[in-house]
Amino acid sequence: MTLYLPRTTTSQITDALMSERLSVGGGAMNMVLTLVIVTDEADHYDAVRAATEAGREHPSRVIALIRRDPDAEPAIDAEIRRPGTSGPGEAVLLRLYGPLGEHPDSVVTPLLVPDAPVVVWWPGRGPSDPSSDRVGRLAQRRITDALRAEDPLHDLRERVAHYRPGDTDLTWTRLTPWRSLLASVMDQPSGWVTSARVTAEPHYPSAELLASWLSERLAIPVERRASDGPGLTEVRLSTEQGEVVISRTDGRTATLSRSGQPDQTVALARRGAALALAEELRRLDADETYASAARHLGDVAAGSGAGK
């Protein structure tokens, strides 16, 4: 069930949330965080659905801020989705009209879960400096997605240049299976890695971050090549004992090849927004590994990195 509150106020929304909790016998809140989604009308459905799936692991109050006609009179239209409809937490959709769209922080602040962390997610176009954004300043974690930008590589590099602890990007989170597999491979004896190559579809920001991570961790040059995709298609490491190749051409399974050993088939499916978001919600501290990879990418872009 969904409760609609047209042309409402934040105090009326707060009262309605309390009434909804009492009506289902939930006087005490069990939500672990507030997830604020800054989106538009075109993207809000998929974003809220992904947040609902992630919320099954992390019960949250999900607040979707949807900016509408900036020239209209200031107003808020709200939808409150009851627990059970939106998973174990709550979902509040706020459509902001007129000047309210320029001051979303003043609208969302009264609706944050008391004494709980705040995470902000921009599933579409996000700010170049999330920590300075009006809503971003309210959060411990700020999640963007450079893959959704018109120019993903430019978008990623802009954010890297403005990185602050608590920032992250889903282009990095999607790399977790690749990084785990590579770390597992390198735990086995193979000698020194002397060079590496990352191949992916053009302008794919995850490939830039993976190349940066490998270059920074292994202190080696990493070549970047383009393919037809989908996404990342190959990582090739040159070692003292031969080559190690992880090749994925279908976006689902990969072939791991090592010199002198039979090939292995490994599950390596591309990850959707819900899985990536759920992973990010598991940690509310700064991601130091992402920070190191981002700094190294910024150094390389500036012409001073070790992997240039």
Secondary structure, DSSP 8 states (H G I E B T S, - for coil): -EEEETT--HHHHHHHHHHHHHHTT--S----EEEEEEE-TTTHHHHHHHHHHHHTTS-EEEEEEEE--TTS-SEEEEEEE-TTTSTTSEEEEEEEEGGGGG-HHHHHGGGS-TTS-EEEE-SSS--SSGGGSTTGGG-SEEEE-GGGSSSHHHHHHHHHHT--TTEEEHHHHTTHHHHHHHHHHHTS----EEEEEEEESTT-HHHHHHHHHHHHHHTS-EEEEE-S-SSEEEEEEEETTEEEEEE-SSSSEEEEEETTS--EEEE-----HHHHHHHHHT--S--HHHHHHHHHHHHHHTT-STT-
